[in-house]
Amino acid sequence: MSADPARFEAALRRFDEENARDPNRELAAGVAQPRELLYAQRLTDWVLRLAPGASEELRLAARCQHLCRWMIPRTSYEMTRAGYLKWRADLKKFHAEKAGAILREAGYPEATVGRVQALNLKQNFPHDPDSRVLEDALCLVFLEFQFAELAAKTSADKLVNALKKSWQKMTPAARDLAQSLAYGPREQALLAQALA
């Protein structure tokens, strides 16, 4: 648990305030919500499900992993593989810098700020146990909430390749959880193809 619960809650509140500004909406339980706010909550839920005793740094990193993502749209980069990779790298840096500023405002020491940023940037993955939990949670959020939408608009080959890469990054425990999720027929077929 947190050494300073008020500081921890203040940081989460600030992350949520920022993500609540997302103009993109997603339906959850019939209610349109800011997409990145919903994403942060889902990622936090998965982290806590995977690691109920998760460190404060890991819980903070989960809440700010995609902080203000809409501010750097994919369309502002070339629609090529190189453009995609540059966008992803720039986003990670952007999220880490924005999160760092909020954590400092909340009164966190530099050691904590650096640790959360290292998790945002996926440094020391897969050797760092917290980075493994975060990666598992990221993959599980994708499979549970984004897979079906992406499957509807992406070629099977591309998606099977992405699923194989995700699966390789996941721990055996996360793979078991992934196989227990409910999928539609197309998603089931794609996952079966990726795991064959």
C-alpha positions as CSV (number, residue, x, y, z in Angstrom):
1,M,0.0,0.0,0.0
2,S,0.9,3.6,-0.3
3,A,3.1,5.3,2.3
4,D,1.0,8.5,1.7
5,P,-2.5,7.5,0.7
6,A,-3.6,11.2,0.2
7,R,-0.7,11.8,-2.3
8,F,-1.5,8.5,-4.1
9,E,-5.2,9.4,-4.5
10,A,-4.2,13.0,-5.6
11,A,-2.0,11.6,-8.4
12,L,-4.7,9.1,-9.5
13,R,-7.3,11.9,-9.5
14,R,-5.0,14.2,-11.6
15,F,-4.4,11.3,-14.1
16,D,-8.2,10.7,-14.3
17,E,-8.9,14.5,-14.8
18,E,-6.5,14.6,-17.7
19,N,-7.9,11.5,-19.3
20,A,-11.5,12.7,-18.8
21,R,-10.7,15.4,-21.3
22,D,-10.5,12.8,-24.1
23,P,-13.0,13.9,-26.8
24,N,-13.2,10.3,-28.1
25,R,-16.0,8.3,-26.4
26,E,-16.5,4.6,-25.9
27,L,-19.6,2.8,-24.7
28,A,-19.3,0.9,-21.4
29,A,-22.4,-0.6,-19.7
30,G,-24.5,1.6,-22.1
31,V,-22.8,4.9,-21.1
32,A,-20.5,6.9,-23.3
33,Q,-17.2,7.6,-21.5
34,P,-13.9,9.3,-22.4
35,R,-11.9,6.5,-24.0
36,E,-8.6,7.0,-22.3
37,L,-10.3,7.4,-18.9
38,L,-12.0,4.0,-19.4
39,Y,-8.7,2.5,-20.7
40,A,-6.8,3.6,-17.6
41,Q,-9.5,2.1,-15.3
42,R,-9.5,-1.2,-17.2
43,L,-5.7,-1.4,-17.1
44,T,-5.7,-0.7,-13.4
45,D,-8.4,-3.4,-12.9
46,W,-6.3,-6.0,-14.8
47,V,-3.1,-5.0,-12.9
48,L,-4.8,-5.5,-9.6
49,R,-6.4,-8.8,-10.8
50,L,-2.9,-10.1,-11.8
51,A,-1.1,-8.7,-8.8
52,P,-3.4,-7.8,-5.9
53,G,-0.4,-6.6,-3.9
54,A,0.9,-4.4,-6.8
55,S,3.4,-1.8,-5.8
56,E,2.4,1.9,-5.7
57,E,4.6,2.6,-8.7
58,L,3.0,-0.2,-10.8
59,R,-0.5,1.1,-9.9
60,L,0.5,4.6,-10.8
61,A,2.0,3.4,-14.1
62,A,-1.1,1.5,-15.0
63,R,-3.3,4.6,-14.5
64,C,-1.1,6.9,-16.7
65,Q,0.1,4.4,-19.3
66,H,-1.9,6.1,-22.1
67,L,-2.2,9.5,-20.5
68,C,-3.7,12.0,-23.0
69,R,-3.0,9.7,-25.9
70,W,-5.5,11.5,-28.2
71,M,-3.2,14.6,-28.3
72,I,-0.8,12.8,-30.7
73,P,-3.1,11.2,-33.3
74,R,-1.8,8.4,-35.4
75,T,-2.8,10.4,-38.5
76,S,-0.1,13.0,-37.7
77,Y,2.6,10.5,-38.7
78,E,3.2,8.7,-42.1
79,M,0.9,5.8,-42.6
80,T,3.8,3.4,-42.9
81,R,5.4,0.8,-40.6
82,A,8.2,3.3,-39.8
83,G,5.6,6.0,-39.2
84,Y,3.8,3.7,-36.8
85,L,6.9,2.8,-34.9
86,K,7.9,6.5,-34.6
87,W,4.4,7.4,-33.3
88,R,4.5,4.6,-30.7
89,A,8.0,5.7,-29.5
90,D,7.0,9.4,-29.3
91,L,3.8,8.5,-27.5
92,K,5.6,6.5,-24.8
93,K,7.9,9.4,-24.2
94,F,5.0,11.9,-24.1
95,H,3.1,9.7,-21.6
96,A,6.1,9.4,-19.4
97,E,6.9,13.1,-19.4
98,K,3.3,14.1,-18.7
99,A,3.0,11.5,-15.9
100,G,6.3,12.7,-14.4
101,A,5.0,16.3,-14.3
102,I,1.8,15.3,-12.5
103,L,3.7,13.0,-10.0
104,R,6.1,15.8,-9.1
105,E,3.1,18.2,-8.6
106,A,1.6,15.6,-6.3
107,G,4.9,15.6,-4.3
108,Y,6.4,12.3,-5.3
109,P,10.2,12.0,-5.0
110,E,12.4,11.6,-8.1
111,A,13.0,7.9,-7.4
112,T,9.3,7.2,-7.7
113,V,8.8,9.4,-10.7
114,G,11.7,7.6,-12.5
115,R,10.3,4.2,-11.6
116,V,6.9,5.0,-13.0
117,Q,8.4,6.5,-16.1
118,A,10.6,3.4,-16.6
119,L,7.4,1.3,-16.5
120,N,5.7,3.6,-19.0
121,L,8.7,3.3,-21.3
122,K,8.8,-0.5,-20.9
123,Q,12.4,-0.3,-19.8
124,N,13.9,-3.6,-18.4
125,F,11.1,-5.7,-19.9
126,P,10.8,-8.6,-19.5
127,H,13.4,-8.8,-16.6
128,D,11.5,-6.4,-14.3
129,P,8.6,-8.3,-12.6
130,D,6.4,-5.1,-12.5
131,S,6.9,-4.6,-16.3
132,R,5.8,-8.2,-16.8
133,V,2.5,-7.5,-14.9
134,L,2.0,-4.3,-16.8
135,E,2.6,-6.0,-20.2
136,D,0.2,-8.8,-19.3
137,A,-2.4,-6.3,-18.3
138,L,-2.0,-4.3,-21.5
139,C,-2.4,-7.5,-23.6
140,L,-5.5,-8.6,-21.6
141,V,-7.1,-5.1,-22.0
142,F,-6.5,-5.4,-25.7
143,L,-8.0,-8.9,-25.9
144,E,-11.0,-8.2,-23.7
145,F,-12.0,-4.8,-25.0
146,Q,-10.3,-3.9,-28.3
147,F,-9.7,-7.2,-30.2
148,A,-13.2,-7.5,-31.7
149,E,-13.3,-3.9,-33.0
150,L,-9.8,-4.3,-34.6
151,A,-10.7,-7.7,-36.0
152,A,-13.6,-6.1,-37.9
153,K,-11.4,-3.7,-39.7
154,T,-7.9,-5.5,-40.0
155,S,-6.8,-8.2,-42.3
156,A,-6.5,-11.7,-40.8
157,D,-2.8,-12.0,-41.6
158,K,-1.9,-8.7,-39.9
159,L,-4.0,-9.6,-36.8
160,V,-2.7,-13.1,-36.5
161,N,0.8,-11.7,-36.6
162,A,0.0,-9.1,-33.9
163,L,-1.7,-11.9,-31.7
164,K,1.4,-14.1,-32.0
165,K,3.6,-11.2,-30.8
166,S,1.3,-10.4,-27.9
167,W,1.1,-14.1,-26.9
168,Q,4.9,-14.4,-26.8
169,K,5.2,-11.4,-24.4
170,M,2.6,-12.8,-22.0
171,T,3.3,-14.9,-19.0
172,P,1.6,-18.4,-18.7
173,A,-0.8,-17.1,-16.1
174,A,-1.9,-14.3,-18.4
175,R,-2.3,-16.7,-21.3
176,D,-4.6,-18.8,-19.2
177,L,-6.7,-15.8,-18.3
178,A,-6.7,-14.7,-22.0
179,Q,-8.1,-18.1,-23.0
180,S,-10.9,-17.8,-20.5
181,L,-12.2,-14.5,-22.0
182,A,-15.4,-14.5,-24.1
183,Y,-14.7,-14.1,-27.9
184,G,-16.9,-13.9,-30.9
185,P,-16.5,-16.5,-33.7
186,R,-14.1,-14.4,-35.8
187,E,-11.9,-13.6,-32.8
188,Q,-11.9,-17.2,-31.7
189,A,-10.8,-18.3,-35.2
190,L,-8.0,-15.7,-35.3
191,L,-6.7,-16.6,-31.9
192,A,-6.8,-20.3,-32.8
193,Q,-4.8,-19.5,-36.0
194,A,-2.3,-17.5,-34.0
195,L,-1.7,-20.2,-31.4
196,A,-1.6,-23.1,-33.9
